[in-house]
């Protein structure tokens, strides 16, 4: 499913990061995944197929800052 999503939708790969979107994505990932079995594919596939590498790093940073601290 994720491979198909990656092939069908081009994603921006520049260095710019949308911090507000990164924080929102981190909250969404926490809400659907933390302390639950399995994953919520729609949210996960969207993030991993549509977000740039820089954006994914920002999401990871926000996630850890909000929930691991």
PDB file of N, H, CA, C and O in Angstrom:
ATOM      1  N   UNK A   1       0.817  -1.190   0.000  1.00  0.00           N
ATOM      2  CA  UNK A   1       0.000   0.000   0.000  1.00  0.00           C
ATOM      3  C   UNK A   1       0.866   1.261   0.000  1.00  0.00           C
ATOM      4  O   UNK A   1       0.589   2.197  -0.749  1.00  0.00           O
ATOM      5  N   UNK A   2       1.895   1.295   0.820  1.00  0.00           N
ATOM      6  H   UNK A   2       2.120   0.534   1.428  1.00  0.00           H
ATOM      7  CA  UNK A   2       2.739   2.491   0.877  1.00  0.00           C
ATOM      8  C   UNK A   2       3.542   2.650  -0.412  1.00  0.00           C
ATOM      9  O   UNK A   2       3.760   3.771  -0.873  1.00  0.00           O
ATOM     10  N   UNK A   3       3.979   1.548  -0.989  1.00  0.00           N
ATOM     11  H   UNK A   3       3.803   0.638  -0.615  1.00  0.00           H
ATOM     12  CA  UNK A   3       4.717   1.619  -2.242  1.00  0.00           C
ATOM     13  C   UNK A   3       3.846   2.213  -3.336  1.00  0.00           C
ATOM     14  O   UNK A   3       4.300   3.058  -4.107  1.00  0.00           O
ATOM     15  N   UNK A   4       2.622   1.782  -3.405  1.00  0.00           N
ATOM     16  H   UNK A   4       2.253   1.095  -2.779  1.00  0.00           H
ATOM     17  CA  UNK A   4       1.683   2.299  -4.392  1.00  0.00           C
ATOM     18  C   UNK A   4       1.452   3.796  -4.173  1.00  0.00           C
ATOM     19  O   UNK A   4       1.405   4.557  -5.140  1.00  0.00           O
ATOM     20  N   UNK A   5       1.311   4.219  -2.943  1.00  0.00           N
ATOM     21  H   UNK A   5       1.350   3.600  -2.158  1.00  0.00           H
ATOM     22  CA  UNK A   5       1.115   5.630  -2.633  1.00  0.00           C
ATOM     23  C   UNK A   5       2.337   6.457  -3.038  1.00  0.00           C
ATOM     24  O   UNK A   5       2.198   7.570  -3.544  1.00  0.00           O
ATOM     25  N   UNK A   6       3.522   5.912  -2.815  1.00  0.00           N
ATOM     26  H   UNK A   6       3.634   5.007  -2.403  1.00  0.00           H
ATOM     27  CA  UNK A   6       4.750   6.623  -3.168  1.00  0.00           C
ATOM     28  C   UNK A   6       4.892   6.783  -4.673  1.00  0.00           C
ATOM     29  O   UNK A   6       5.368   7.816  -5.144  1.00  0.00           O
ATOM     30  N   UNK A   7       4.491   5.789  -5.418  1.00  0.00           N
ATOM     31  H   UNK A   7       4.104   4.950  -5.035  1.00  0.00           H
ATOM     32  CA  UNK A   7       4.606   5.819  -6.867  1.00  0.00           C
ATOM     33  C   UNK A   7       3.567   6.749  -7.490  1.00  0.00           C
ATOM     34  O   UNK A   7       3.852   7.422  -8.480  1.00  0.00           O
ATOM     35  N   UNK A   8       2.382   6.787  -6.923  1.00  0.00           N
ATOM     36  H   UNK A   8       2.150   6.240  -6.119  1.00  0.00           H
ATOM     37  CA  UNK A   8       1.282   7.540  -7.520  1.00  0.00           C
ATOM     38  C   UNK A   8       1.280   9.032  -7.212  1.00  0.00           C
ATOM     39  O   UNK A   8       0.599   9.791  -7.903  1.00  0.00           O
ATOM     40  N   UNK A   9       1.998   9.465  -6.226  1.00  0.00           N
ATOM     41  H   UNK A   9       2.551   8.849  -5.665  1.00  0.00           H
ATOM     42  CA  UNK A   9       1.954  10.874  -5.843  1.00  0.00           C
ATOM     43  C   UNK A   9       3.367  11.406  -5.655  1.00  0.00           C
ATOM     44  O   UNK A   9       4.084  10.966  -4.756  1.00  0.00           O
ATOM     45  N   UNK A  10       3.768  12.346  -6.496  1.00  0.00           N
ATOM     46  H   UNK A  10       3.186  12.703  -7.226  1.00  0.00           H
ATOM     47  CA  UNK A  10       5.112  12.914  -6.297  1.00  0.00           C
ATOM     48  C   UNK A  10       5.158  13.717  -5.006  1.00  0.00           C
ATOM     49  O   UNK A  10       4.164  14.320  -4.602  1.00  0.00           O
ATOM     50  N   UNK A  11       6.315  13.718  -4.368  1.00  0.00           N
ATOM     51  H   UNK A  11       7.122  13.228  -4.696  1.00  0.00           H
ATOM     52  CA  UNK A  11       6.432  14.478  -3.129  1.00  0.00           C
ATOM     53  C   UNK A  11       7.572  15.470  -3.227  1.00  0.00           C
ATOM     54  O   UNK A  11       8.587  15.226  -3.879  1.00  0.00           O
ATOM     55  N   UNK A  12       7.376  16.579  -2.570  1.00  0.00           N
ATOM     56  H   UNK A  12       6.551  16.777  -2.041  1.00  0.00           H
ATOM     57  CA  UNK A  12       8.375  17.636  -2.516  1.00  0.00           C
ATOM     58  C   UNK A  12       9.562  17.131  -1.711  1.00  0.00           C
ATOM     59  O   UNK A  12       9.384  16.511  -0.662  1.00  0.00           O
ATOM     60  N   UNK A  13      10.760  17.391  -2.189  1.00  0.00           N
ATOM     61  H   UNK A  13      10.905  17.895  -3.041  1.00  0.00           H
ATOM     62  CA  UNK A  13      11.958  16.925  -1.481  1.00  0.00           C
ATOM     63  C   UNK A  13      12.908  18.055  -1.113  1.00  0.00           C
ATOM     64  O   UNK A  13      14.095  17.818  -0.890  1.00  0.00           O
ATOM     65  N   UNK A  14      12.405  19.267  -1.048  1.00  0.00           N
ATOM     66  H   UNK A  14      11.440  19.460  -1.229  1.00  0.00           H
ATOM     67  CA  UNK A  14      13.255  20.400  -0.681  1.00  0.00           C
ATOM     68  C   UNK A  14      13.514  20.457   0.808  1.00  0.00           C
ATOM     69  O   UNK A  14      12.993  19.640   1.568  1.00  0.00           O
ATOM     70  N   UNK A  15      14.315  21.418   1.225  1.00  0.00           N
ATOM     71  H   UNK A  15      14.738  22.082   0.608  1.00  0.00           H
ATOM     72  CA  UNK A  15      14.719  21.516   2.632  1.00  0.00           C
ATOM     73  C   UNK A  15      13.712  22.234   3.546  1.00  0.00           C
ATOM     74  O   UNK A  15      13.841  22.178   4.769  1.00  0.00           O
ATOM     75  N   UNK A  16      12.714  22.904   2.958  1.00  0.00           N
ATOM     76  H   UNK A  16      12.610  22.949   1.964  1.00  0.00           H
ATOM     77  CA  UNK A  16      11.780  23.661   3.778  1.00  0.00           C
ATOM     78  C   UNK A  16      10.890  22.739   4.600  1.00  0.00           C
ATOM     79  O   UNK A  16      10.516  21.652   4.160  1.00  0.00           O
ATOM     80  N   UNK A  17      10.559  23.198   5.806  1.00  0.00           N
ATOM     81  H   UNK A  17      10.862  24.081   6.164  1.00  0.00           H
ATOM     82  CA  UNK A  17       9.730  22.425   6.726  1.00  0.00           C
ATOM     83  C   UNK A  17       8.555  23.287   7.171  1.00  0.00           C
ATOM     84  O   UNK A  17       8.724  24.460   7.503  1.00  0.00           O
ATOM     85  N   UNK A  18       7.375  22.699   7.175  1.00  0.00           N
ATOM     86  H   UNK A  18       7.238  21.746   6.906  1.00  0.00           H
ATOM     87  CA  UNK A  18       6.190  23.354   7.710  1.00  0.00           C
ATOM     88  C   UNK A  18       6.051  22.885   9.152  1.00  0.00           C
ATOM     89  O   UNK A  18       5.570  21.780   9.403  1.00  0.00           O
ATOM     90  N   UNK A  19       6.468  23.715  10.097  1.00  0.00           N
ATOM     91  H   UNK A  19       6.859  24.613   9.893  1.00  0.00           H
ATOM     92  CA  UNK A  19       6.502  23.328  11.512  1.00  0.00           C
ATOM     93  C   UNK A  19       5.108  23.053  12.071  1.00  0.00           C
ATOM     94  O   UNK A  19       4.921  22.133  12.867  1.00  0.00           O
ATOM     95  N   UNK A  20       4.149  23.843  11.656  1.00  0.00           N
ATOM     96  H   UNK A  20       4.301  24.591  11.009  1.00  0.00           H
ATOM     97  CA  UNK A  20       2.780  23.633  12.130  1.00  0.00           C
ATOM     98  C   UNK A  20       2.246  22.273  11.663  1.00  0.00           C
ATOM     99  O   UNK A  20       1.602  21.554  12.427  1.00  0.00           O
ATOM    100  N   UNK A  21       2.522  21.934  10.408  1.00  0.00           N
ATOM    101  H   UNK A  21       3.046  22.518   9.788  1.00  0.00           H
ATOM    102  CA  UNK A  21       2.095  20.645   9.877  1.00  0.00           C
ATOM    103  C   UNK A  21       2.829  19.506  10.582  1.00  0.00           C
ATOM    104  O   UNK A  21       2.236  18.465  10.868  1.00  0.00           O
ATOM    105  N   UNK A  22       4.112  19.701  10.861  1.00  0.00           N
ATOM    106  H   UNK A  22       4.594  20.546  10.628  1.00  0.00           H
ATOM    107  CA  UNK A  22       4.896  18.668  11.543  1.00  0.00           C
ATOM    108  C   UNK A  22       4.323  18.383  12.929  1.00  0.00           C
ATOM    109  O   UNK A  22       4.200  17.225  13.328  1.00  0.00           O
ATOM    110  N   UNK A  23       3.975  19.433  13.657  1.00  0.00           N
ATOM    111  H   UNK A  23       4.075  20.374  13.334  1.00  0.00           H
ATOM    112  CA  UNK A  23       3.387  19.252  14.994  1.00  0.00           C
ATOM    113  C   UNK A  23       2.036  18.555  14.894  1.00  0.00           C
ATOM    114  O   UNK A  23       1.731  17.673  15.697  1.00  0.00           O
ATOM    115  N   UNK A  24       1.233  18.942  13.922  1.00  0.00           N
ATOM    116  H   UNK A  24       1.481  19.658  13.270  1.00  0.00           H
ATOM    117  CA  UNK A  24      -0.082  18.327  13.723  1.00  0.00           C
ATOM    118  C   UNK A  24       0.063  16.842  13.365  1.00  0.00           C
ATOM    119  O   UNK A  24      -0.661  15.998  13.892  1.00  0.00           O
ATOM    120  N   UNK A  25       1.002  16.535  12.468  1.00  0.00           N
ATOM    121  H   UNK A  25       1.590  17.222  12.040  1.00  0.00           H
ATOM    122  CA  UNK A  25       1.238  15.142  12.081  1.00  0.00           C
ATOM    123  C   UNK A  25       1.734  14.312  13.265  1.00  0.00           C
ATOM    124  O   UNK A  25       1.326  13.163  13.429  1.00  0.00           O
ATOM    125  N   UNK A  26       2.607  14.885  14.085  1.00  0.00           N
ATOM    126  H   UNK A  26       2.938  15.819  13.951  1.00  0.00           H
ATOM    127  CA  UNK A  26       3.110  14.169  15.266  1.00  0.00           C
ATOM    128  C   UNK A  26       1.964  13.845  16.218  1.00  0.00           C
ATOM    129  O   UNK A  26       1.898  12.739  16.754  1.00  0.00           O
ATOM    130  N   UNK A  27       1.065  14.799  16.430  1.00  0.00           N
ATOM    131  H   UNK A  27       1.119  15.697  15.995  1.00  0.00           H
ATOM    132  CA  UNK A  27      -0.092  14.571  17.300  1.00  0.00           C
ATOM    133  C   UNK A  27      -1.004  13.486  16.722  1.00  0.00           C
ATOM    134  O   UNK A  27      -1.505  12.635  17.456  1.00  0.00           O
ATOM    135  N   UNK A  28      -1.213  13.520  15.411  1.00  0.00           N
ATOM    136  H   UNK A  28      -0.805  14.212  14.815  1.00  0.00           H
ATOM    137  CA  UNK A  28      -2.070  12.519  14.770  1.00  0.00           C
ATOM    138  C   UNK A  28      -1.464  11.122  14.889  1.00  0.00           C
ATOM    139  O   UNK A  28      -2.180  10.157  15.159  1.00  0.00           O
ATOM    140  N   UNK A  29      -0.163  11.010  14.691  1.00  0.00           N
ATOM    141  H   UNK A  29       0.418  11.793  14.472  1.00  0.00           H
ATOM    142  CA  UNK A  29       0.495   9.709  14.822  1.00  0.00           C
ATOM    143  C   UNK A  29       0.399   9.181  16.246  1.00  0.00           C
ATOM    144  O   UNK A  29       0.171   7.990  16.460  1.00  0.00           O
ATOM    145  N   UNK A  30       0.573  10.065  17.214  1.00  0.00           N
ATOM    146  H   UNK A  30       0.758  11.032  17.040  1.00  0.00           H
ATOM    147  CA  UNK A  30       0.459   9.658  18.619  1.00  0.00           C
ATOM    148  C   UNK A  30      -0.961   9.177  18.918  1.00  0.00           C
ATOM    149  O   UNK A  30      -1.162   8.133  19.539  1.00  0.00           O
ATOM    150  N   UNK A  31      -1.927   9.949  18.470  1.00  0.00           N
ATOM    151  H   UNK A  31      -1.765  10.796  17.965  1.00  0.00           H
ATOM    152  CA  UNK A  31      -3.331   9.645  18.747  1.00  0.00           C
ATOM    153  C   UNK A  31      -3.747   8.282  18.196  1.00  0.00           C
ATOM    154  O   UNK A  31      -4.468   7.541  18.864  1.00  0.00           O
ATOM    155  N   UNK A  32      -3.305   7.948  16.995  1.00  0.00           N
ATOM    156  H   UNK A  32      -2.719   8.550  16.452  1.00  0.00           H
ATOM    157  CA  UNK A  32      -3.741   6.689  16.384  1.00  0.00           C
ATOM    158  C   UNK A  32      -2.828   5.517  16.694  1.00  0.00           C
ATOM    159  O   UNK A  32      -3.187   4.372  16.421  1.00  0.00           O
ATOM    160  N   UNK A  33      -1.641   5.780  17.264  1.00  0.00           N
ATOM    161  H   UNK A  33      -1.349   6.710  17.486  1.00  0.00           H
ATOM    162  CA  UNK A  33      -0.713   4.677  17.413  1.00  0.00           C
ATOM    163  C   UNK A  33      -0.180   4.369  18.791  1.00  0.00           C
ATOM    164  O   UNK A  33       0.154   3.218  19.075  1.00  0.00           O
ATOM    165  N   UNK A  34      -0.091   5.348  19.647  1.00  0.00           N
ATOM    166  H   UNK A  34      -0.362   6.283  19.417  1.00  0.00           H
ATOM    167  CA  UNK A  34       0.551   5.124  20.940  1.00  0.00           C
ATOM    168  C   UNK A  34      -0.261   4.182  21.818  1.00  0.00           C
ATOM    169  O   UNK A  34      -1.461   4.363  22.023  1.00  0.00           O
ATOM    170  N   UNK A  35       0.435   3.168  22.330  1.00  0.00           N
ATOM    171  H   UNK A  35       1.410   3.021  22.163  1.00  0.00           H
ATOM    172  CA  UNK A  35      -0.150   2.168  23.233  1.00  0.00           C
ATOM    173  C   UNK A  35      -1.322   1.407  22.607  1.00  0.00           C
ATOM    174  O   UNK A  35      -2.245   0.983  23.301  1.00  0.00           O
ATOM    175  N   UNK A  36      -1.267   1.242  21.284  1.00  0.00           N
ATOM    176  H   UNK A  36      -0.516   1.587  20.720  1.00  0.00           H
ATOM    177  CA  UNK A  36      -2.298   0.484  20.578  1.00  0.00           C
ATOM    178  C   UNK A  36      -1.616  -0.559  19.714  1.00  0.00           C
ATOM    179  O   UNK A  36      -0.507  -0.345  19.225  1.00  0.00           O
ATOM    180  N   UNK A  37      -2.273  -1.672  19.531  1.00  0.00           N
ATOM    181  H   UNK A  37      -3.174  -1.846  19.928  1.00  0.00           H
ATOM    182  CA  UNK A  37      -1.755  -2.697  18.642  1.00  0.00           C
ATOM    183  C   UNK A  37      -2.020  -2.305  17.197  1.00  0.00           C
ATOM    184  O   UNK A  37      -3.067  -1.738  16.885  1.00  0.00           O
ATOM    185  N   UNK A  38      -1.081  -2.605  16.324  1.00  0.00           N
ATOM    186  H   UNK A  38      -0.231  -3.066  16.577  1.00  0.00           H
ATOM    187  CA  UNK A  38      -1.265  -2.300  14.911  1.00  0.00           C
ATOM    188  C   UNK A  38      -1.023  -0.826  14.614  1.00  0.00           C
ATOM    189  O   UNK A  38      -0.558  -0.062  15.459  1.00  0.00           O
ATOM    190  N   UNK A  39      -1.352  -0.464  13.403  1.00  0.00           N
ATOM    191  H   UNK A  39      -1.730  -1.085  12.716  1.00  0.00           H
ATOM    192  CA  UNK A  39      -1.163   0.920  12.977  1.00  0.00           C
ATOM    193  C   UNK A  39      -2.414   1.411  12.278  1.00  0.00           C
ATOM    194  O   UNK A  39      -3.252   0.618  11.850  1.00  0.00           O
ATOM    195  N   UNK A  40      -2.533   2.702  12.169  1.00  0.00           N
ATOM    196  H   UNK A  40      -1.852   3.347  12.517  1.00  0.00           H
ATOM    197  CA  UNK A  40      -3.609   3.308  11.410  1.00  0.00           C
ATOM    198  C   UNK A  40      -3.011   3.621  10.047  1.00  0.00           C
ATOM    199  O   UNK A  40      -2.324   4.628   9.873  1.00  0.00           O
ATOM    200  N   UNK A  41      -3.278   2.753   9.089  1.00  0.00           N
ATOM    201  H   UNK A  41      -3.836   1.935   9.230  1.00  0.00           H
ATOM    202  CA  UNK A  41      -2.599   2.838   7.804  1.00  0.00           C
ATOM    203  C   UNK A  41      -2.812   4.148   7.070  1.00  0.00           C
ATOM    204  O   UNK A  41      -1.879   4.661   6.453  1.00  0.00           O
ATOM    205  N   UNK A  42      -4.008   4.698   7.120  1.00  0.00           N
ATOM    206  H   UNK A  42      -4.766   4.281   7.622  1.00  0.00           H
ATOM    207  CA  UNK A  42      -4.280   5.919   6.369  1.00  0.00           C
ATOM    208  C   UNK A  42      -3.347   7.052   6.802  1.00  0.00           C
ATOM    209  O   UNK A  42      -2.764   7.735   5.959  1.00  0.00           O
ATOM    210  N   UNK A  43      -3.208   7.248   8.101  1.00  0.00           N
ATOM    211  H   UNK A  43      -3.681   6.694   8.785  1.00  0.00           H
ATOM    212  CA  UNK A  43      -2.340   8.317   8.618  1.00  0.00           C
ATOM    213  C   UNK A  43      -0.876   8.006   8.299  1.00  0.00           C
ATOM    214  O   UNK A  43      -0.142   8.877   7.832  1.00  0.00           O
ATOM    215  N   UNK A  44      -0.459   6.779   8.550  1.00  0.00           N
ATOM    216  H   UNK A  44      -1.056   6.071   8.930  1.00  0.00           H
ATOM    217  CA  UNK A  44       0.936   6.396   8.322  1.00  0.00           C
ATOM    218  C   UNK A  44       1.321   6.489   6.854  1.00  0.00           C
ATOM    219  O   UNK A  44       2.368   7.043   6.521  1.00  0.00           O
ATOM    220  N   UNK A  45       0.489   5.956   5.982  1.00  0.00           N
ATOM    221  H   UNK A  45      -0.362   5.506   6.253  1.00  0.00           H
ATOM    222  CA  UNK A  45       0.781   5.985   4.547  1.00  0.00           C
ATOM    223  C   UNK A  45       0.835   7.421   4.056  1.00  0.00           C
ATOM    224  O   UNK A  45       1.726   7.783   3.287  1.00  0.00           O
ATOM    225  N   UNK A  46      -0.107   8.237   4.494  1.00  0.00           N
ATOM    226  H   UNK A  46      -0.831   7.943   5.118  1.00  0.00           H
ATOM    227  CA  UNK A  46      -0.114   9.643   4.075  1.00  0.00           C
ATOM    228  C   UNK A  46       1.190  10.320   4.473  1.00  0.00           C
ATOM    229  O   UNK A  46       1.822  10.978   3.646  1.00  0.00           O
ATOM    230  N   UNK A  47       1.596  10.169   5.719  1.00  0.00           N
ATOM    231  H   UNK A  47       1.082   9.634   6.391  1.00  0.00           H
ATOM    232  CA  UNK A  47       2.821  10.824   6.172  1.00  0.00           C
ATOM    233  C   UNK A  47       4.049  10.316   5.429  1.00  0.00           C
ATOM    234  O   UNK A  47       4.853  11.117   4.953  1.00  0.00           O
ATOM    235  N   UNK A  48       4.206   9.019   5.323  1.00  0.00           N
ATOM    236  H   UNK A  48       3.552   8.368   5.710  1.00  0.00           H
ATOM    237  CA  UNK A  48       5.423   8.475   4.736  1.00  0.00           C
ATOM    238  C   UNK A  48       5.478   8.592   3.219  1.00  0.00           C
ATOM    239  O   UNK A  48       6.562   8.539   2.639  1.00  0.00           O
ATOM    240  N   UNK A  49       4.339   8.750   2.570  1.00  0.00           N
ATOM    241  H   UNK A  49       3.458   8.793   3.042  1.00  0.00           H
ATOM    242  CA  UNK A  49       4.357   8.865   1.114  1.00  0.00           C
ATOM    243  C   UNK A  49       4.278  10.301   0.625  1.00  0.00           C
ATOM    244  O   UNK A  49       4.699  10.585  -0.497  1.00  0.00           O
ATOM    245  N   UNK A  50       3.751  11.214   1.432  1.00  0.00           N
ATOM    246  H   UNK A  50       3.410  10.983   2.343  1.00  0.00           H
ATOM    247  CA  UNK A  50       3.550  12.588   0.974  1.00  0.00           C
ATOM    248  C   UNK A  50       4.512  13.599   1.583  1.00  0.00           C
ATOM    249  O   UNK A  50       4.673  14.690   1.034  1.00  0.00           O
ATOM    250  N   UNK A  51       5.143  13.278   2.678  1.00  0.00           N
ATOM    251  H   UNK A  51       5.012  12.392   3.123  1.00  0.00           H
ATOM    252  CA  UNK A  51       6.025  14.229   3.353  1.00  0.00           C
ATOM    253  C   UNK A  51       7.467  14.056   2.895  1.00  0.00           C
ATOM    254  O   UNK A  51       7.921  12.936   2.659  1.00  0.00           O
ATOM    255  N   UNK A  52       8.175  15.156   2.773  1.00  0.00           N
ATOM    256  H   UNK A  52       7.806  16.065   2.964  1.00  0.00           H
ATOM    257  CA  UNK A  52       9.582  15.115   2.372  1.00  0.00           C
ATOM    258  C   UNK A  52      10.427  14.547   3.508  1.00  0.00           C
ATOM    259  O   UNK A  52       9.959  14.413   4.638  1.00  0.00           O
ATOM    260  N   UNK A  53      11.651  14.223   3.198  1.00  0.00           N
ATOM    261  H   UNK A  53      12.032  14.332   2.280  1.00  0.00           H
ATOM    262  CA  UNK A  53      12.559  13.713   4.223  1.00  0.00           C
ATOM    263  C   UNK A  53      12.747  14.748   5.335  1.00  0.00           C
ATOM    264  O   UNK A  53      12.740  14.403   6.516  1.00  0.00           O
ATOM    265  N   UNK A  54      12.914  16.009   4.956  1.00  0.00           N
ATOM    266  H   UNK A  54      12.920  16.290   3.996  1.00  0.00           H
ATOM    267  CA  UNK A  54      13.072  17.072   5.961  1.00  0.00           C
ATOM    268  C   UNK A  54      11.821  17.175   6.830  1.00  0.00           C
ATOM    269  O   UNK A  54      11.923  17.384   8.039  1.00  0.00           O
ATOM    270  N   UNK A  55      10.635  17.029   6.220  1.00  0.00           N
ATOM    271  H   UNK A  55      10.553  16.860   5.238  1.00  0.00           H
ATOM    272  CA  UNK A  55       9.387  17.103   6.964  1.00  0.00           C
ATOM    273  C   UNK A  55       9.262  15.910   7.913  1.00  0.00           C
ATOM    274  O   UNK A  55       8.810  16.072   9.046  1.00  0.00           O
ATOM    275  N   UNK A  56       9.654  14.723   7.470  1.00  0.00           N
ATOM    276  H   UNK A  56      10.021  14.591   6.549  1.00  0.00           H
ATOM    277  CA  UNK A  56       9.605  13.536   8.325  1.00  0.00           C
ATOM    278  C   UNK A  56      10.537  13.684   9.527  1.00  0.00           C
ATOM    279  O   UNK A  56      10.203  13.255  10.631  1.00  0.00           O
ATOM    280  N   UNK A  57      11.688  14.283   9.314  1.00  0.00           N
ATOM    281  H   UNK A  57      11.959  14.632   8.416  1.00  0.00           H
ATOM    282  CA  UNK A  57      12.611  14.523  10.426  1.00  0.00           C
ATOM    283  C   UNK A  57      11.973  15.493  11.421  1.00  0.00           C
ATOM    284  O   UNK A  57      12.085  15.298  12.631  1.00  0.00           O
ATOM    285  N   UNK A  58      11.310  16.526  10.925  1.00  0.00           N
ATOM    286  H   UNK A  58      11.218  16.684   9.942  1.00  0.00           H
ATOM    287  CA  UNK A  58      10.633  17.483  11.802  1.00  0.00           C
ATOM    288  C   UNK A  58       9.497  16.810  12.576  1.00  0.00           C
ATOM    289  O   UNK A  58       9.321  17.071  13.766  1.00  0.00           O
ATOM    290  N   UNK A  59       8.730  15.951  11.914  1.00  0.00           N
ATOM    291  H   UNK A  59       8.873  15.738  10.947  1.00  0.00           H
ATOM    292  CA  UNK A  59       7.656  15.216  12.593  1.00  0.00           C
ATOM    293  C   UNK A  59       8.244  14.367  13.714  1.00  0.00           C
ATOM    294  O   UNK A  59       7.721  14.353  14.828  1.00  0.00           O
ATOM    295  N   UNK A  60       9.321  13.667  13.422  1.00  0.00           N
ATOM    296  H   UNK A  60       9.746  13.679  12.517  1.00  0.00           H
ATOM    297  CA  UNK A  60       9.982  12.836  14.418  1.00  0.00           C
ATOM    298  C   UNK A  60      10.455  13.677  15.606  1.00  0.00           C
ATOM    299  O   UNK A  60      10.287  13.276  16.757  1.00  0.00           O
ATOM    300  N   UNK A  61      11.036  14.822  15.332  1.00  0.00           N
ATOM    301  H   UNK A  61      11.172  15.149  14.396  1.00  0.00           H
ATOM    302  CA  UNK A  61      11.518  15.705  16.395  1.00  0.00           C
ATOM    303  C   UNK A  61      10.360  16.189  17.261  1.00  0.00           C
ATOM    304  O   UNK A  61      10.434  16.141  18.489  1.00  0.00           O
ATOM    305  N   UNK A  62       9.296  16.653  16.622  1.00  0.00           N
ATOM    306  H   UNK A  62       9.236  16.693  15.624  1.00  0.00           H
ATOM    307  CA  UNK A  62       8.130  17.107  17.389  1.00  0.00           C
ATOM    308  C   UNK A  62       7.551  15.962  18.210  1.00  0.00           C
ATOM    309  O   UNK A  62       7.196  16.154  19.373  1.00  0.00           O
ATOM    310  N   UNK A  63       7.452  14.790  17.626  1.00  0.00           N
ATOM    311  H   UNK A  63       7.740  14.634  16.681  1.00  0.00           H
ATOM    312  CA  UNK A  63       6.892  13.630  18.328  1.00  0.00           C
ATOM    313  C   UNK A  63       7.681  13.362  19.613  1.00  0.00           C
ATOM    314  O   UNK A  63       7.106  13.212  20.691  1.00  0.00           O
ATOM    315  N   UNK A  64       8.993  13.307  19.476  1.00  0.00           N
ATOM    316  H   UNK A  64       9.460  13.429  18.600  1.00  0.00           H
ATOM    317  CA  UNK A  64       9.838  13.020  20.638  1.00  0.00           C
ATOM    318  C   UNK A  64       9.821  14.152  21.655  1.00  0.00           C
ATOM    319  O   UNK A  64       9.848  13.904  22.860  1.00  0.00           O
ATOM    320  N   UNK A  65       9.776  15.382  21.182  1.00  0.00           N
ATOM    321  H   UNK A  65       9.754  15.583  20.203  1.00  0.00           H
ATOM    322  CA  UNK A  65       9.714  16.524  22.110  1.00  0.00           C
ATOM    323  C   UNK A  65       8.407  16.537  22.883  1.00  0.00           C
ATOM    324  O   UNK A  65       8.396  16.865  24.069  1.00  0.00           O
ATOM    325  N   UNK A  66       7.303  16.184  22.230  1.00  0.00           N
ATOM    326  H   UNK A  66       7.312  15.918  21.266  1.00  0.00           H
ATOM    327  CA  UNK A  66       5.991  16.245  22.871  1.00  0.00           C
ATOM    328  C   UNK A  66       5.709  15.035  23.762  1.00  0.00           C
ATOM    329  O   UNK A  66       5.049  15.171  24.792  1.00  0.00           O
ATOM    330  N   UNK A  67       6.199  13.858  23.381  1.00  0.00           N
ATOM    331  H   UNK A  67       6.736  13.747  22.545  1.00  0.00           H
ATOM    332  CA  UNK A  67       5.752  12.643  24.054  1.00  0.00           C
ATOM    333  C   UNK A  67       6.844  11.851  24.762  1.00  0.00           C
ATOM    334  O   UNK A  67       6.527  10.951  25.540  1.00  0.00           O
ATOM    335  N   UNK A  68       8.099  12.148  24.526  1.00  0.00           N
ATOM    336  H   UNK A  68       8.357  12.879  23.895  1.00  0.00           H
ATOM    337  CA  UNK A  68       9.167  11.418  25.208  1.00  0.00           C
ATOM    338  C   UNK A  68       9.792  12.233  26.335  1.00  0.00           C
ATOM    339  O   UNK A  68      10.600  11.715  27.106  1.00  0.00           O
ATOM    340  N   UNK A  69       9.425  13.480  26.427  1.00  0.00           N
ATOM    341  H   UNK A  69       8.768  13.900  25.801  1.00  0.00           H
ATOM    342  CA  UNK A  69      10.061  14.393  27.376  1.00  0.00           C
ATOM    343  C   UNK A  69       9.446  14.320  28.708  1.00  0.00           C
ATOM    344  O   UNK A  69       9.868  15.028  29.623  1.00  0.00           O
TER     345      UNK A  69
END
